[in-house]
Amino acid sequence: MKVIPFVHEGLGNSSYLVQISERSAILVDPDRNVGRYLREADARGLGIVDVLETHLHADFVTGSRELLHLLGIEPHASRAGHIGFPHRGVSPGDAFVIEGIRIHVIGSPGHTPEHVSFALQAPRKEVPVLFSGGSLIVGGAARTDLISPDLTEELTRQQFRTLTHAFSELPDETVLYPTHGGGSFCSVGGTRERSATLGDQRQTNPLLQFEGEEEFVRWFPTTFPAAPTYFYKLRTINQAGPRLRSDIAGPPALSPREFRDRLASGVVIDTRHIDDYMKGHVAGAISIAFRPAYATWLGWVVPLGTPLYFVTGSEPLEDILNESLLVGHENFAGVLQGSLEDWKEAGLNVQTTRSLGPNDLRALLKDGAIALDVREQGEFAAGHIEGAINLPLGEISQSASLPKDVPVIAYCGHGERSMTGISLLERNGIEAWNLEGGYDAWQ
């Protein structure tokens, strides 16, 4: 077997194309942007013959229904997930063979109630490989609070039992390939390593060192990061079966005046670099610079179903749409034809955003300005500008308490998140400036 990972750095996730014979491969936990899997398989002369789903995902829209439509493959997925489109249901303890590869289904609930993992074993007794989804990741495990507050304790107990017992019969040399990893808001702990052996994890993963269930149940939920709001929508979408890409219309190209006349029905997403946004942007536009984290922040700060109007730079529109679709956004209402220069030439107003360097900020702080840290609480606790207010980007809608009569200077690690925060503040009538280079520059 040869495992080809597809890593989405922004989501902190991996999906896998697994070559199981000279001409055949299977996919594990594919996301909605299935084109890259098909291109890679075609380049290697492989036909995709099966799809394995470990659980109902909360952080991305599954690609299983799209692949069912394109290739006619019904995915193997947990019966307990009650998936609403054609699939082959599996239960813990099941085993099946695909072109000589024996696949064992291991019950691994905790991250979700229906969670299963898949252990693949070649007939020549090669080292087994384990696709663990979110049940066990390198250096950690996935969170247990994404279903319901009433279920968090029971799911945490299930996660403990999964970690301590589910994979005990697999040898140390088993290679672990999790879906979630470091950087995922679904995971707890974790490193930037995307795979490891079970033996390594048995020695080094701190979550595998707990002996008492009660201690684990008390501690584990206290470690969860903030959860993007769209996480609570996607499980239902994935369970029912997402819409096909061919059924979702792309945005029409609109002249500047057409663009302006339609804006009352939705929001403008400006995907350009933050420097370009600061120099001039459509009033009320939300700055979400196109980068690996784009999809997460779009899903977090803009409610699903909102009509989206795009102002773009050099990045391909198709890439922007694919990333937007990944987190469940499908209402593409328009894209500005040309550039913001065309907007200006049409005589339409633009808004600008100010920035300043660390030394200027230090002087303003002495005069009563407010430093607004939009990073997550863990980042803030690890170090911040003295006296700063911590209002994570996902909570900027709660900004009514910020004063409007003193300068507000926002910062994050580098500048992109704070620019998104500033654009949200502007929509709430609060003017803010951006700290150039973020907290890194301040340090």
C-alpha positions, 0 to 999 in steps of 0.5 A: 500500500502507498498512502498519498496524503492531501493536507489542508493546512488552514483546516489542519486536516488530512484526507488520503488516497491509498494505492492498494494495487497497481491500478486501484486506490481508495479514498479516506475522508475526502472533502468536497473539493474532489477534483484534486483527488481525481487528478492525482489518481489519473496522473498515477494511472489509478482508478478509485474503487472505494471511499471510507468515511470515519465520521460525520465531519463538522469542519468541512463538507464531505466529498462522498456524495460528489464522488458517488455522483461522479464515480458511482461509488457508495462510501463505507460509513458507520451505520450509526451515522444514519446517512441520508444518501446511498452508502454501505453501512459498517459497524464495529467488528466488521471486516471486508476485503477490497482487491486483497486488502483486508479492512477492519472496522474499529469502533472509536466513538468519542469525537462523535457517537458514530465514529469508526476507524479503519485498519488496513492490512495487506495479504503479505503481512505488511505493516498495518495502517490505521485511519483514525479520523479524530479518535486518535491524532498525533499528540492528541485527540479530537474534541467531544463537545460538538454534538450537544452540551448534554452529550459532552460528558458521555462522549468524553468517557467514550473518547477515553475508552477509545484511547485506552482500548480501541487499538490495543490489538494493533502492533506498535509498528502500525502507522497512524494516519488521522484526519484531524491534526495540529491546527484543527479546531476539532483537535486537542493537543496535536503537533505539526506531524501528520502521521506516526506509529502507534508505538510512538504515540503510546510512548509520547501522546499525553492523552494516552498516559491517563490511567483514570477515567474520572480525571480524564473526564474532568480535564479533557473538556477544559482544553478545547479551543473555541469552536467555529460557529459553522461546525454546528451546521455541517454535521447535519449537511453531511448526514443528509448529503450535501448539494452537488457542485453542478447544482450550485451556480457561480457568481455572475460578474457585475459592473461596479454599479450593478455590484453596488445596487445589489449589496443590500441583499448580502455581504461583500467578501474582499479576498485581496491582500490586506495591504490592498484592502487598507488602501481602499475597499467597498464600504462594509466589505469584510476582509478575509485575505485568501490564504490557507485559513480563508475557509475557516474564517469565512465559515466562522464570521459569515452565517451560512446561506448569506449571499456573498459578493466577492472583490478579488485580486490575483487569486483564481475565482475558482479557488475562492469558490472551492474553499467557500464551498468547503465550509458550506457557503453556496450562495454566490451572488456576484463578483466585481468585474475588473478591479477596485480601480474600476469601482473608483473610476465609476465614481463610487466611494471607497473606504480606507483603513489606517495602520501604524507601527509598534513604536507609534502604538506604544505612544498612543497607548500612553495617551489612552488608546486601546489595544485589541487582541483578536487572537484566541484565548490560548494565544493571548495567555501565552503573551500579549501587549500589556493592558490589551483587551482580548476579543477573539475574532470569532466573537467580534460581533460582541464589540458593542462594549468597545468605546467609540471615542478613543483609538482602537488598534487591533492586532493578531499574530501577523495582521490578517485576522486583525484586518478581518476584525477591523472590517467587522468593527467598521460594520458596527460603526467602530473605527479601528487601526491595524498594527503592522506585522501584528504581535510578532512585530511588537515583540 
